[in-house]
Amino acid sequence: MQISLVTLASNPRVRPPFHTVRHSRGVTEIWPSPPIAAAPLVLRGRRFDAAHPAVMGIVNRTPDSFYAAARYTDLEPGLVAVDRLIAEGADLIDVGGVRAGQQGGEVSVEAEIGRVRPFLLAVRERHPDVILSLDTWRSEVAAACAPAGVDLINDTWAGADSDLLAVAAELGAGYVVSHTGGLPPRTDPVNISYGPDPDDVVHDVLAGLAAGASRAVAAGVPAERVLIDPTLDFGKTTRHSLRVLRATGAVAGLGFPVLQALSRKDFVGETLDLAVDERLFGTLAATAIAGWLGTTVFRAHDVVATRQVVDMVASVRGERPPLVAVRGEP
């Protein structure tokens, strides 16, 4: 079939950017512009990039995490969960000791340390080479966990503790720069506004992540260890999160590896009107889009499904070759 570029150009439903490929038979195909290459992340001597995206398995040392299946308050079941996540294809293990939202009781610094430090030490002894991520916004917690050899500080509250970045740099760990719209830790977003234009939230995310990444590098964290996370749901309504997810390519364009924490989040639940236990398919759809648009690391409860999706997307992008070629090579 012959495709007319004039017709396409005059069709308001066809939006750039796109490029054309003209075959010898005179047929012209329209292809989306190539997606932005995912910036590499390097931790513990391992490199993750567009060809080798990383899956971050979640272990919550909390009795009230929003997803019950990821709660591990007892040490041994948590360690067995880590064994399983690694076997399923997780590249990093992210351990947290406080629920992100405002539901649930207050957790003191001492209580948070008591939840995560012994567990991280036990994981390190059991899996000496695993990449460990600590999900905390408190510098005291990060410093207390130094003996576990933490590789990444997942600061999900955008520098609420101004000393946390310095601790990460001192530990030689990577650092996650997040965007929360200025909300303090454990604040749920209600009627948040970034301005009259629907893309105002995107502009705020890009400016905030760029500034945060610059601060991290200036503090001594190497650029290849600085992750930027648009942090969907944090300081954002569902419409905000959907808008920011569509702008993942612009986030990747900032030049740092992108982390997307999409797993079973409220924006998926509200979009599809589904409970937490029913949000896997919506999560995977969002994961595929984020991967296509240049995300390097995916924080996930469902490692097997996420691993298959991100690897398949990497292959469709042309970054990752198929593992087998029963039908032969081209």
N, C-alpha and C positions, 0 to 999 in steps of 0.2 A: 504494500500500500504506500502510495506517495503522500508524504506529509508536507503541507504547505507552511513554510515559515511565516508567510504573510498572514495566513489565517491564525497561526499561533500568536503572532505578535499583536493581533487585533482582538484576541480573545482575553477578556479581563480575568478569566479563571486560570490562565497560564501565567505564572509569576516567575520572574527571574529570581535567583540566578540559575541559568541552565546553559549548556553548551551543546553543539550539534556534532554528530558523527555522520558523514556522508559515505555510503557504501558505493562500490563500483557499479552496482546495478542501478544507481541513481536514487536509491531510497535514503531518505534522511531520517535519522532517529534523534530524538530529543532526550538528553540525559541530564539529571540534576548535576550541578557542579560537584566536583569531588568533595567529600566531607573533610573537615579540618583534621589533620593528624593529631592523635592524642599525644600530649607531651609525656615523656617517660618519667616514671617514678623509680628511684633506686633506694632500696632498704636492705640492710644485712647482706649486701653484695648481690642481690637479685634485682633484675630490671623488669619492669612492667611497662608495656606500651601498647600501641594499637594492635600489634600482632600477638601480644601476650597480655591481655587485660587481666586484672586481678580481682578476685572475689574475697571479700572480707566477711568471715563468718562471725556471727553475733553470739556472745554469751553474756547474759545479764545476771549479775549477782544481786538481784533485787527480788523482794517478795511481791512487788506490785507493778512489774513491767507491763506495758499495754498489751503485749503478746505473751500469753501464758506459757506457750510452748518453749519460749526462750528463757524462762526463769530457772535459775539453778542456785538455790540458796545453800544447798549442801555441797561440800567439797567434792566428794567422789562422783556423784552424778554429773557435776560440772566438768570434771576431768574426762569422763567417758564421752560427754558431748563434744569436747575438744577433739578427742580421738576420732569421733565420727565425722566432724566437720572437715578435718584434715584429709581423711580418707575419701570424702566426697568431692574434694577439689578446692577447698579453701586455701588461699595463699597467705592470708593474714587472719589473726584471731583478735577480735575487738571485745574487750572486757570492760563492763561498766558497773558501777555500784549505786547509781541514783537514777530514778525514773526521770525522763526528760520533762514531762508535763507536770502541772501543779497538783494533780491528784496524788493522794498519798501523803504520809507524814513527812516532816522535816527530817533530813539526814545530816548529822553533824560530820565534820571533817574526820573525827576519830572513828565514827561508825563507817564512813565510806572507806577509810584506809583498812579497817578490819574486814571489810567485805572483799576488797580487791587485792591487797598486798599478798596475803597467804596463797590466794588462788594463782596469781601470776607467778609466784615463786615455784609453786607446784607444777604449773604448766611448763615453765622453763626447765625444770629438772626432768620432766617427762619427755619433752620435745625440745632439745637444746637448740635446734636450728630454726624453730618456727618464728615467724615475724609476729611480734606481740604489739598490739595497739591498746592504749589505755584511754577510755572514754571518760574524761573528767574536765571540769572547768577550773579546778582548784590546784594551785601551785603546790600546796602542802601535800596533797595526795600524790602528785607526780613525783615529787622529791622522795617521798617515803617508799615509792615503788622502784626506785633506781636499782636496787640490788637484783631485781628480776630481769634487768637488761631490756627495758621497754624500748621498742624501736620507733614508735609513733605515738604522739600525744594528740588524741582526737578531741580538740577543744570545740565542742558543739555550741558554745555560747559566746563566740566572737570576742574573745579577750576580756571577758567580764572580770577576770583576775589578771591584772596587768603584769604580774610576775610570772605567769605560767609560760609565756614564750621564752623568757630567759632561762627557766628551768629546762625546757626542751632543748635549747641550744647547749646548755651545760652538759646535758646527758648525751649529746650527740644524736638525739632522736629527730625524726621527722615531725612535722607540725601541720595540723589541719586548720586552715583559715576558713571560718564559717561566716554566714550572714544571718543575723537575727533581727534586723531592723531596729536595733537599739534596745530590744527588750531584755530585762534582767533574766537570769537563769530561772528555769521552771515556770515561765509565764506562757500561758496559752494565748494564741492570737485571737482576738475578738474585734471585729469591725476595724481592722487595721487598714490604713490608707497611705499610699505613697504619692498621691496626687491625682489629678483628673484624667491624665492620659493612661490607658491600660499598660503602656510600656514603661511607665515611671518606676514600677517595681524592678524591671529589668535593669534600668539605668542605675538604680540604687545598689542592686546586687553587684553589677560590674564594677562600680566605683568602690564599693566596700571591699570586695575581694582583691582588687588591684592594690588598694592601699594596704590591706592586711598582708598580702604576699610580700610587698616591698618592705614592710616592717620586719617580717620574719627573716628575710634575706639580710637585712641590715643588722639583725640581732645575731647573725652567725649561722642560721640554718641554711645549708646549701639548697639552691633552687630545685634540684632534683629530689629533695626531701620535703618540699613545700606542696601540700595538697590544697586545692581550693574547692570548697563545698558550697553550692548554692543554698543548701540547707532548706529543702522544701518542707513546708508545714511550720517551720520555726519563724515566727514573726510574719506569717503569710497566710492569707485565706486560701481556699482551694483554687479559686480563679487565679490568684497570684502564682501559686505553685505550678499550675498548668502553663501559665504564660512563661515562667522562668524555665521550665523544662523544655519548652519549644525553643528557648534561646540558649540551649546548651552549647551550640556551636560558637556563640559569641563568648561564652565563659571559657571554652577551650582556647579561643583565640587570644586570651590573656597570656598564654604561653607557659602555664603551669599545669601539672597533671590534675585532672578533675576527679573528685570523689562525688558519687551520687548515692545518697542513702534514701532509697525509694521503698524499701521493703514493707508492704502491708500498711503504709502510712494512711493518715486520715484523708489526704487529698484523693487517694485512690478510693477509699470507702465512701466519701461524699460524692465523688463523681459517678460511681456506679450504685450507690445506696446499698453498700454491703458491709457486713460485720467483719471484724479483723480476721477471723478464721476463713473468710471467703474471698480474700483479696489477692490471692496468688496470681491469677491470670491477669488481672489489671496491673499488678506490679511488674509482671514479665513484659507486658506491652510497653510500659514506661521504660523498662530496662533496655529493650531493643532500640527504642528511639534514642535514649541517652547514649547507648553504645555507638549507634550510627553517627551521632553528632559529635563524638570525640571524647567520651568519658573513658578514663583509665581504670578506676577502681569502683567496685560496686559493693556496698555494704548490704548483706543479705541474711535473712533467716533461712531461706530455702536454697541451700548451696548447690545441690545437684541441678535443679532447674535453672538457676541463675548461671551456673557454669556452662551449660549447654547453650543457653541463649547468647551469652556474650561471645563465646567462641564462634558460634554460627554467624553472628553479626560481623565479627572480625574477618571471617572468610568471605562473606558477601562484599565487604568493603574492599577486598583484595589484599588484605594485610596478612592473612593466615592461610597457608595451603591446606587442602583437605588431608586428613590423616591417612587415608587409603585411596587407591586408584584402581579399583577392580575393573572399571570400564576402560582403563588405559589413560595415558597422558595425551594431551592435545597434539 
